[in-house]
Amino acid sequence: MSDMPPAPSGPEAETPPPPELRFLKFLVTALAGTMILGLITIVGLLVTRLPKAAPPRPALPEGLTLPEGTAAGAVTMGRGWIAVVAEGAAGEEILIFDAKTGTLRQRLPITAP
């Protein structure tokens, strides 16, 4: 038999990793932490900013009613007025309503060129 002592077992058998490997492990851990924090930041910004992205829709006055036999095709709003492109038995026309009261101000027929 030889006079060599038996190989150590347990915690004594493990040799510490080289310094380069420890540095690489630190870099990978730092990168993972940075990516997690970045992802949390992006999700937080999306959650807090997106619901506020759409401006509130302007309200139509309750007294605004279209004349009998017409159907709205498009609506646009200006300062103090609401224009409705309406299609009815007489053809297409633009109806201008007061923005506050909803009363009809003017009717403009749309003629073909």
N, CA, C and O atoms as a GROMACS GRO file, in nm:
protein
  452
    1MET      N    1   0.083  -0.116   0.000
    1MET     CA    2   0.000   0.000   0.000
    1MET      C    3   0.088   0.123   0.000
    1MET      O    4   0.206   0.120   0.033
    2SER      N    5   0.025   0.230  -0.038
    2SER     CA    6   0.104   0.354  -0.044
    2SER      C    7   0.086   0.433   0.084
    2SER      O    8  -0.008   0.413   0.162
    3ASP      N    9   0.178   0.523   0.103
    3ASP     CA   10   0.173   0.606   0.223
    3ASP      C   11   0.095   0.735   0.201
    3ASP      O   12   0.104   0.826   0.283
    4MET      N   13   0.019   0.745   0.094
    4MET     CA   14  -0.057   0.867   0.064
    4MET      C   15  -0.181   0.871   0.151
    4MET      O   16  -0.249   0.770   0.168
    5PRO      N   17  -0.210   0.987   0.206
    5PRO     CA   18  -0.331   0.997   0.288
    5PRO      C   19  -0.455   0.992   0.199
    5PRO      O   20  -0.447   1.026   0.081
    6PRO      N   21  -0.566   0.951   0.252
    6PRO     CA   22  -0.688   0.946   0.171
    6PRO      C   23  -0.730   1.087   0.129
    6PRO      O   24  -0.701   1.186   0.196
    7ALA      N   25  -0.799   1.092   0.015
    7ALA     CA   26  -0.846   1.222  -0.038
    7ALA      C   27  -0.949   1.280   0.057
    7ALA      O   28  -1.036   1.209   0.107
    8PRO      N   29  -0.939   1.410   0.084
    8PRO     CA   30  -1.035   1.470   0.176
    8PRO      C   31  -1.176   1.468   0.116
    8PRO      O   32  -1.192   1.479  -0.006
    9SER      N   33  -1.274   1.454   0.199
    9SER     CA   34  -1.412   1.456   0.154
    9SER      C   35  -1.486   1.562   0.233
    9SER      O   36  -1.443   1.604   0.340
   10GLY      N   37  -1.599   1.605   0.178
   10GLY     CA   38  -1.679   1.706   0.247
   10GLY      C   39  -1.639   1.846   0.203
   10GLY      O   40  -1.591   1.864   0.091
   11PRO      N   41  -1.657   1.946   0.291
   11PRO     CA   42  -1.630   2.085   0.254
   11PRO      C   43  -1.482   2.110   0.224
   11PRO      O   44  -1.451   2.204   0.151
   12GLU      N   45  -1.392   2.030   0.278
   12GLU     CA   46  -1.251   2.050   0.253
   12GLU      C   47  -1.214   2.014   0.109
   12GLU      O   48  -1.114   2.063   0.057
   13ALA      N   49  -1.294   1.929   0.045
   13ALA     CA   50  -1.263   1.884  -0.091
   13ALA      C   51  -1.291   1.993  -0.194
   13ALA      O   52  -1.233   1.990  -0.302
   14GLU      N   53  -1.377   2.086  -0.164
   14GLU     CA   54  -1.413   2.190  -0.262
   14GLU      C   55  -1.305   2.297  -0.263
   14GLU      O   56  -1.265   2.350  -0.159
   15THR      N   57  -1.261   2.328  -0.383
   15THR     CA   58  -1.164   2.437  -0.398
   15THR      C   59  -1.240   2.561  -0.441
   15THR      O   60  -1.336   2.550  -0.517
   16PRO      N   61  -1.200   2.678  -0.396
   16PRO     CA   62  -1.272   2.799  -0.435
   16PRO      C   63  -1.255   2.824  -0.585
   16PRO      O   64  -1.151   2.793  -0.643
   17PRO      N   65  -1.359   2.881  -0.648
   17PRO     CA   66  -1.348   2.907  -0.792
   17PRO      C   67  -1.244   3.017  -0.817
   17PRO      O   68  -1.215   3.097  -0.729
   18PRO      N   69  -1.190   3.019  -0.937
   18PRO     CA   70  -1.091   3.123  -0.969
   18PRO      C   71  -1.156   3.262  -0.965
   18PRO      O   72  -1.278   3.273  -0.980
   19PRO      N   73  -1.078   3.367  -0.944
   19PRO     CA   74  -1.134   3.503  -0.935
   19PRO      C   75  -1.210   3.545  -1.060
   19PRO      O   76  -1.309   3.618  -1.049
   20GLU      N   77  -1.166   3.502  -1.177
   20GLU     CA   78  -1.236   3.539  -1.301
   20GLU      C   79  -1.379   3.484  -1.302
   20GLU      O   80  -1.472   3.550  -1.346
   21LEU      N   81  -1.393   3.360  -1.251
   21LEU     CA   82  -1.525   3.298  -1.250
   21LEU      C   83  -1.616   3.367  -1.148
   21LEU      O   84  -1.735   3.383  -1.172
   22ARG      N   85  -1.559   3.407  -1.034
   22ARG     CA   86  -1.640   3.480  -0.936
   22ARG      C   87  -1.684   3.615  -0.992
   22ARG      O   88  -1.798   3.657  -0.969
   23PHE      N   89  -1.595   3.683  -1.065
   23PHE     CA   90  -1.631   3.812  -1.127
   23PHE      C   91  -1.740   3.794  -1.232
   23PHE      O   92  -1.833   3.874  -1.240
   24LEU      N   93  -1.729   3.688  -1.312
   24LEU     CA   94  -1.831   3.660  -1.414
   24LEU      C   95  -1.966   3.630  -1.349
   24LEU      O   96  -2.070   3.674  -1.398
   25LYS      N   97  -1.964   3.556  -1.239
   25LYS     CA   98  -2.089   3.526  -1.168
   25LYS      C   99  -2.152   3.655  -1.114
   25LYS      O  100  -2.274   3.671  -1.120
   26PHE      N  101  -2.070   3.746  -1.064
   26PHE     CA  102  -2.121   3.874  -1.016
   26PHE      C  103  -2.183   3.954  -1.131
   26PHE      O  104  -2.290   4.012  -1.115
   27LEU      N  105  -2.116   3.956  -1.247
   27LEU     CA  106  -2.170   4.030  -1.362
   27LEU      C  107  -2.304   3.973  -1.408
   27LEU      O  108  -2.395   4.049  -1.440
   28VAL      N  109  -2.317   3.842  -1.413
   28VAL     CA  110  -2.443   3.779  -1.455
   28VAL      C  111  -2.554   3.811  -1.356
   28VAL      O  112  -2.667   3.839  -1.396
   29THR      N  113  -2.522   3.807  -1.227
   29THR     CA  114  -2.622   3.840  -1.125
   29THR      C  115  -2.665   3.986  -1.135
   29THR      O  116  -2.783   4.017  -1.123
   30ALA      N  117  -2.569   4.077  -1.156
   30ALA     CA  118  -2.601   4.219  -1.170
   30ALA      C  119  -2.686   4.244  -1.294
   30ALA      O  120  -2.780   4.323  -1.290
   31LEU      N  121  -2.655   4.175  -1.404
   31LEU     CA  122  -2.734   4.191  -1.527
   31LEU      C  123  -2.877   4.142  -1.506
   31LEU      O  124  -2.972   4.206  -1.551
   32ALA      N  125  -2.892   4.029  -1.440
   32ALA     CA  126  -3.027   3.976  -1.415
   32ALA      C  127  -3.107   4.073  -1.327
   32ALA      O  128  -3.225   4.097  -1.353
   33GLY      N  129  -3.044   4.128  -1.224
   33GLY     CA  130  -3.112   4.224  -1.138
   33GLY      C  131  -3.152   4.350  -1.214
   33GLY      O  132  -3.261   4.403  -1.194
   34THR      N  133  -3.062   4.399  -1.300
   34THR     CA  134  -3.093   4.518  -1.380
   34THR      C  135  -3.208   4.492  -1.476
   34THR      O  136  -3.295   4.577  -1.493
   35MET      N  137  -3.210   4.375  -1.537
   35MET     CA  138  -3.319   4.342  -1.630
   35MET      C  139  -3.452   4.332  -1.557
   35MET      O  140  -3.554   4.376  -1.609
   36ILE      N  141  -3.452   4.274  -1.440
   36ILE     CA  142  -3.576   4.261  -1.362
   36ILE      C  143  -3.627   4.400  -1.323
   36ILE      O  144  -3.746   4.428  -1.336
   37LEU      N  145  -3.537   4.486  -1.274
   37LEU     CA  146  -3.579   4.622  -1.237
   37LEU      C  147  -3.629   4.700  -1.360
   37LEU      O  148  -3.726   4.774  -1.349
   38GLY      N  149  -3.564   4.683  -1.474
   38GLY     CA  150  -3.608   4.750  -1.597
   38GLY      C  151  -3.746   4.704  -1.641
   38GLY      O  152  -3.829   4.784  -1.681
   39LEU      N  153  -3.769   4.574  -1.634
   39LEU     CA  154  -3.900   4.521  -1.672
   39LEU      C  155  -4.010   4.572  -1.579
   39LEU      O  156  -4.119   4.607  -1.624
   40ILE      N  157  -3.981   4.576  -1.449
   40ILE     CA  158  -4.079   4.627  -1.353
   40ILE      C  159  -4.107   4.775  -1.381
   40ILE      O  160  -4.222   4.819  -1.372
   41THR      N  161  -4.004   4.852  -1.415
   41THR     CA  162  -4.022   4.993  -1.446
   41THR      C  163  -4.108   5.012  -1.570
   41THR      O  164  -4.198   5.096  -1.571
   42ILE      N  165  -4.082   4.936  -1.675
   42ILE     CA  166  -4.159   4.949  -1.800
   42ILE      C  167  -4.305   4.912  -1.777
   42ILE      O  168  -4.395   4.983  -1.822
   43VAL      N  169  -4.330   4.803  -1.708
   43VAL     CA  170  -4.468   4.763  -1.680
   43VAL      C  171  -4.538   4.868  -1.595
   43VAL      O  172  -4.654   4.900  -1.618
   44GLY      N  173  -4.467   4.921  -1.495
   44GLY     CA  174  -4.527   5.025  -1.411
   44GLY      C  175  -4.562   5.149  -1.490
   44GLY      O  176  -4.667   5.208  -1.468
   45LEU      N  177  -4.474   5.191  -1.582
   45LEU     CA  178  -4.504   5.308  -1.664
   45LEU      C  179  -4.621   5.283  -1.757
   45LEU      O  180  -4.706   5.371  -1.775
   46LEU      N  181  -4.628   5.165  -1.816
   46LEU     CA  182  -4.740   5.134  -1.904
   46LEU      C  183  -4.872   5.134  -1.827
   46LEU      O  184  -4.973   5.185  -1.877
   47VAL      N  185  -4.872   5.079  -1.708
   47VAL     CA  186  -4.995   5.072  -1.629
   47VAL      C  187  -5.040   5.211  -1.586
   47VAL      O  188  -5.160   5.240  -1.586
   48THR      N  189  -4.946   5.298  -1.551
   48THR     CA  190  -4.986   5.429  -1.500
   48THR      C  191  -5.013   5.530  -1.611
   48THR      O  192  -5.091   5.623  -1.590
   49ARG      N  193  -4.951   5.516  -1.726
   49ARG     CA  194  -4.965   5.618  -1.831
   49ARG      C  195  -5.069   5.585  -1.937
   49ARG      O  196  -5.135   5.676  -1.987
   50LEU      N  197  -5.087   5.459  -1.973
   50LEU     CA  198  -5.178   5.426  -2.083
   50LEU      C  199  -5.325   5.458  -2.055
   50LEU      O  200  -5.392   5.507  -2.145
   51PRO      N  201  -5.378   5.434  -1.937
   51PRO     CA  202  -5.519   5.469  -1.917
   51PRO      C  203  -5.546   5.619  -1.935
   51PRO      O  204  -5.659   5.658  -1.964
   52LYS      N  205  -5.444   5.702  -1.918
   52LYS     CA  206  -5.462   5.846  -1.932
   52LYS      C  207  -5.432   5.895  -2.073
   52LYS      O  208  -5.441   6.014  -2.100
   53ALA      N  209  -5.396   5.804  -2.164
   53ALA     CA  210  -5.355   5.844  -2.298
   53ALA      C  211  -5.473   5.897  -2.381
   53ALA      O  212  -5.456   5.993  -2.456
   54ALA      N  213  -5.589   5.838  -2.368
   54ALA     CA  214  -5.704   5.880  -2.447
   54ALA      C  215  -5.772   5.999  -2.380
   54ALA      O  216  -5.808   5.992  -2.262
   55PRO      N  217  -5.789   6.109  -2.453
   55PRO     CA  218  -5.858   6.223  -2.392
   55PRO      C  219  -6.006   6.191  -2.373
   55PRO      O  220  -6.061   6.109  -2.445
   56PRO      N  221  -6.070   6.255  -2.278
   56PRO     CA  222  -6.212   6.228  -2.256
   56PRO      C  223  -6.294   6.278  -2.374
   56PRO      O  224  -6.263   6.380  -2.435
   57ARG      N  225  -6.398   6.205  -2.405
   57ARG     CA  226  -6.485   6.242  -2.517
   57ARG      C  227  -6.577   6.356  -2.475
   57ARG      O  228  -6.627   6.357  -2.362
   58PRO      N  229  -6.598   6.451  -2.565
   58PRO     CA  230  -6.691   6.558  -2.530
   58PRO      C  231  -6.834   6.505  -2.524
   58PRO      O  232  -6.872   6.414  -2.598
   59ALA      N  233  -6.912   6.562  -2.438
   59ALA     CA  234  -7.050   6.518  -2.420
   59ALA      C  235  -7.142   6.592  -2.516
   59ALA      O  236  -7.127   6.712  -2.539
   60LEU      N  237  -7.236   6.519  -2.571
   60LEU     CA  238  -7.338   6.580  -2.656
   60LEU      C  239  -7.450   6.633  -2.568
   60LEU      O  240  -7.480   6.574  -2.464
   61PRO      N  241  -7.512   6.745  -2.606
   61PRO     CA  242  -7.624   6.795  -2.527
   61PRO      C  243  -7.742   6.698  -2.535
   61PRO      O  244  -7.764   6.633  -2.637
   62GLU      N  245  -7.817   6.690  -2.427
   62GLU     CA  246  -7.930   6.597  -2.423
   62GLU      C  247  -8.044   6.639  -2.516
   62GLU      O  248  -8.122   6.555  -2.559
   63GLY      N  249  -8.054   6.768  -2.546
   63GLY     CA  250  -8.163   6.816  -2.631
   63GLY      C  251  -8.137   6.799  -2.780
   63GLY      O  252  -8.221   6.838  -2.861
   64LEU      N  253  -8.024   6.743  -2.818
   64LEU     CA  254  -7.991   6.728  -2.960
   64LEU      C  255  -8.066   6.608  -3.018
   64LEU      O  256  -8.038   6.494  -2.982
   65THR      N  257  -8.160   6.636  -3.108
   65THR     CA  258  -8.232   6.529  -3.177
   65THR      C  259  -8.230   6.558  -3.326
   65THR      O  260  -8.243   6.673  -3.367
   66LEU      N  261  -8.213   6.455  -3.405
   66LEU     CA  262  -8.213   6.469  -3.550
   66LEU      C  263  -8.356   6.483  -3.600
   66LEU      O  264  -8.449   6.430  -3.539
   67PRO      N  265  -8.374   6.553  -3.711
   67PRO     CA  266  -8.508   6.562  -3.769
   67PRO      C  267  -8.560   6.423  -3.808
   67PRO      O  268  -8.482   6.331  -3.833
   68GLU      N  269  -8.689   6.410  -3.813
   68GLU     CA  270  -8.754   6.283  -3.845
   68GLU      C  271  -8.710   6.234  -3.983
   68GLU      O  272  -8.708   6.310  -4.079
   69GLY      N  273  -8.674   6.107  -3.990
   69GLY     CA  274  -8.639   6.045  -4.119
   69GLY      C  275  -8.493   6.064  -4.158
   69GLY      O  276  -8.457   6.033  -4.271
   70THR      N  277  -8.408   6.111  -4.070
   70THR     CA  278  -8.266   6.127  -4.103
   70THR      C  279  -8.182   6.036  -4.014
   70THR      O  280  -8.221   6.004  -3.902
   71ALA      N  281  -8.067   5.997  -4.066
   71ALA     CA  282  -7.973   5.914  -3.991
   71ALA      C  283  -7.836   5.980  -3.997
   71ALA      O  284  -7.796   6.030  -4.102
   72ALA      N  285  -7.765   5.982  -3.885
   72ALA     CA  286  -7.634   6.047  -3.879
   72ALA      C  287  -7.529   5.960  -3.948
   72ALA      O  288  -7.524   5.839  -3.928
   73GLY      N  289  -7.445   6.025  -4.029
   73GLY     CA  290  -7.335   5.956  -4.094
   73GLY      C  291  -7.201   5.994  -4.034
   73GLY      O  292  -7.110   5.911  -4.029
   74ALA      N  293  -7.189   6.118  -3.988
   74ALA     CA  294  -7.066   6.166  -3.925
   74ALA      C  295  -7.099   6.283  -3.835
   74ALA      O  296  -7.197   6.355  -3.857
   75VAL      N  297  -7.018   6.301  -3.732
   75VAL     CA  298  -7.038   6.410  -3.637
   75VAL      C  299  -6.904   6.478  -3.615
   75VAL      O  300  -6.802   6.411  -3.599
   76THR      N  301  -6.904   6.611  -3.613
   76THR     CA  302  -6.784   6.686  -3.578
   76THR      C  303  -6.823   6.801  -3.487
   76THR      O  304  -6.936   6.849  -3.490
   77MET      N  305  -6.728   6.844  -3.405
   77MET     CA  306  -6.759   6.948  -3.308
   77MET      C  307  -6.662   7.064  -3.323
   77MET      O  308  -6.543   7.046  -3.350
   78GLY      N  309  -6.716   7.182  -3.306
   78GLY     CA  310  -6.636   7.304  -3.307
   78GLY      C  311  -6.665   7.384  -3.182
   78GLY      O  312  -6.732   7.335  -3.091
   79ARG      N  313  -6.617   7.505  -3.178
   79ARG     CA  314  -6.643   7.592  -3.062
   79ARG      C  315  -6.784   7.649  -3.073
   79ARG      O  316  -6.810   7.740  -3.151
   80GLY      N  317  -6.872   7.594  -2.994
   80GLY     CA  318  -7.007   7.645  -2.990
   80GLY      C  319  -7.103   7.580  -3.089
   80GLY      O  320  -7.220   7.618  -3.094
   81TRP      N  321  -7.057   7.483  -3.168
   81TRP     CA  322  -7.146   7.419  -3.264
   81TRP      C  323  -7.111   7.272  -3.280
   81TRP      O  324  -7.000   7.228  -3.250
   82ILE      N  325  -7.208   7.197  -3.330
   82ILE     CA  326  -7.192   7.055  -3.362
   82ILE      C  327  -7.248   7.034  -3.501
   82ILE      O  328  -7.362   7.072  -3.528
   83ALA      N  329  -7.169   6.976  -3.590
   83ALA     CA  330  -7.214   6.949  -3.727
   83ALA      C  331  -7.240   6.800  -3.742
   83ALA      O  332  -7.159   6.717  -3.701
   84VAL      N  333  -7.353   6.768  -3.802
   84VAL     CA  334  -7.391   6.629  -3.826
   84VAL      C  335  -7.419   6.613  -3.975
   84VAL      O  336  -7.502   6.684  -4.031
   85VAL      N  337  -7.348   6.520  -4.036
   85VAL     CA  338  -7.380   6.486  -4.176
   85VAL      C  339  -7.492   6.384  -4.169
   85VAL      O  340  -7.474   6.273  -4.120
   86ALA      N  341  -7.608   6.424  -4.219
   86ALA     CA  342  -7.726   6.340  -4.208
   86ALA      C  343  -7.772   6.297  -4.347
   86ALA      O  344  -7.760   6.371  -4.444
   87GLU      N  345  -7.824   6.176  -4.353
   87GLU     CA  346  -7.877   6.122  -4.478
   87GLU      C  347  -8.025   6.093  -4.457
   87GLU      O  348  -8.063   6.023  -4.363
   88GLY      N  349  -8.106   6.148  -4.544
   88GLY     CA  350  -8.250   6.129  -4.531
   88GLY      C  351  -8.314   6.113  -4.667
   88GLY      O  352  -8.247   6.083  -4.766
   89ALA      N  353  -8.445   6.133  -4.671
   89ALA     CA  354  -8.520   6.117  -4.795
   89ALA      C  355  -8.482   6.224  -4.897
   89ALA      O  356  -8.486   6.199  -5.017
   90ALA      N  357  -8.446   6.342  -4.851
   90ALA     CA  358  -8.410   6.452  -4.940
   90ALA      C  359  -8.264   6.446  -4.984
   90ALA      O  360  -8.219   6.534  -5.058
   91GLY      N  361  -8.189   6.346  -4.941
   91GLY     CA  362  -8.047   6.336  -4.974
   91GLY      C  363  -7.961   6.368  -4.853
   91GLY      O  364  -8.009   6.371  -4.740
   92GLU      N  365  -7.834   6.392  -4.880
   92GLU     CA  366  -7.745   6.424  -4.770
   92GLU      C  367  -7.744   6.573  -4.743
   92GLU      O  368  -7.755   6.655  -4.834
   93GLU      N  369  -7.732   6.606  -4.615
   93GLU     CA  370  -7.722   6.746  -4.576
   93GLU      C  371  -7.640   6.757  -4.448
   93GLU      O  372  -7.623   6.659  -4.375
   94ILE      N  373  -7.589   6.877  -4.423
   94ILE     CA  374  -7.514   6.904  -4.301
   94ILE      C  375  -7.605   6.983  -4.209
   94ILE      O  376  -7.659   7.088  -4.245
   95LEU      N  377  -7.621   6.931  -4.088
   95LEU     CA  378  -7.704   6.997  -3.989
   95LEU      C  379  -7.613   7.058  -3.884
   95LEU      O  380  -7.529   6.989  -3.826
   96ILE      N  381  -7.627   7.188  -3.860
   96ILE     CA  382  -7.546   7.259  -3.761
   96ILE      C  383  -7.634   7.282  -3.638
   96ILE      O  384  -7.739   7.346  -3.646
   97PHE      N  385  -7.589   7.230  -3.522
   97PHE     CA  386  -7.662   7.243  -3.397
   97PHE      C  387  -7.582   7.332  -3.300
   97PHE      O  388  -7.460   7.341  -3.310
   98ASP      N  389  -7.653   7.396  -3.208
   98ASP     CA  390  -7.588   7.471  -3.102
   98ASP      C  391  -7.530   7.371  -3.002
   98ASP      O  392  -7.597   7.275  -2.964
   99ALA      N  393  -7.406   7.392  -2.959
   99ALA     CA  394  -7.338   7.296  -2.872
   99ALA      C  395  -7.395   7.292  -2.731
   99ALA      O  396  -7.389   7.188  -2.666
  100LYS      N  397  -7.450   7.402  -2.684
  100LYS     CA  398  -7.501   7.405  -2.546
  100LYS      C  399  -7.644   7.357  -2.537
  100LYS      O  400  -7.677   7.276  -2.450
  101THR      N  401  -7.730   7.405  -2.626
  101THR     CA  402  -7.872   7.372  -2.616
  101THR      C  403  -7.913   7.255  -2.704
  101THR      O  404  -8.011   7.187  -2.673
  102GLY      N  405  -7.841   7.229  -2.811
  102GLY     CA  406  -7.877   7.122  -2.903
  102GLY      C  407  -7.982   7.161  -3.005
  102GLY      O  408  -8.035   7.074  -3.074
  103THR      N  409  -8.014   7.291  -3.016
  103THR     CA  410  -8.114   7.334  -3.114
  103THR      C  411  -8.051   7.346  -3.252
  103THR      O  412  -7.933   7.380  -3.265
  104LEU      N  413  -8.131   7.318  -3.353
  104LEU     CA  414  -8.084   7.324  -3.492
  104LEU      C  415  -8.066   7.469  -3.535
  104LEU      O  416  -8.160   7.548  -3.526
  105ARG      N  417  -7.947   7.505  -3.580
  105ARG     CA  418  -7.918   7.641  -3.627
  105ARG      C  419  -7.934   7.655  -3.778
  105ARG      O  420  -7.992   7.752  -3.827
  106GLN      N  421  -7.880   7.556  -3.850
  106GLN     CA  422  -7.872   7.572  -3.996
  106GLN      C  423  -7.873   7.436  -4.063
  106GLN      O  424  -7.824   7.338  -4.008
  107ARG      N  425  -7.930   7.432  -4.185
  107ARG     CA  426  -7.928   7.311  -4.269
  107ARG      C  427  -7.861   7.346  -4.401
  107ARG      O  428  -7.900   7.442  -4.468
  108LEU      N  429  -7.759   7.269  -4.437
  108LEU     CA  430  -7.687   7.292  -4.562
  108LEU      C  431  -7.699   7.167  -4.649
  108LEU      O  432  -7.647   7.062  -4.612
  109PRO      N  433  -7.765   7.176  -4.764
  109PRO     CA  434  -7.773   7.058  -4.851
  109PRO      C  435  -7.638   7.032  -4.917
  109PRO      O  436  -7.564   7.124  -4.950
  110ILE      N  437  -7.610   6.905  -4.934
  110ILE     CA  438  -7.487   6.865  -5.004
  110ILE      C  439  -7.527   6.830  -5.147
  110ILE      O  440  -7.604   6.736  -5.169
  111THR      N  441  -7.474   6.905  -5.242
  111THR     CA  442  -7.507   6.882  -5.383
  111THR      C  443  -7.391   6.814  -5.453
  111THR      O  444  -7.275   6.834  -5.418
  112ALA      N  445  -7.424   6.734  -5.550
  112ALA     CA  446  -7.321   6.663  -5.629
  112ALA      C  447  -7.251   6.762  -5.720
  112ALA      O  448  -7.315   6.855  -5.769
  113PRO      N  449  -7.121   6.746  -5.745
  113PRO     CA  450  -7.048   6.839  -5.831
  113PRO      C  451  -7.091   6.832  -5.975
  113PRO      O  452  -7.039   6.905  -6.059
   0.00000   0.00000   0.00000
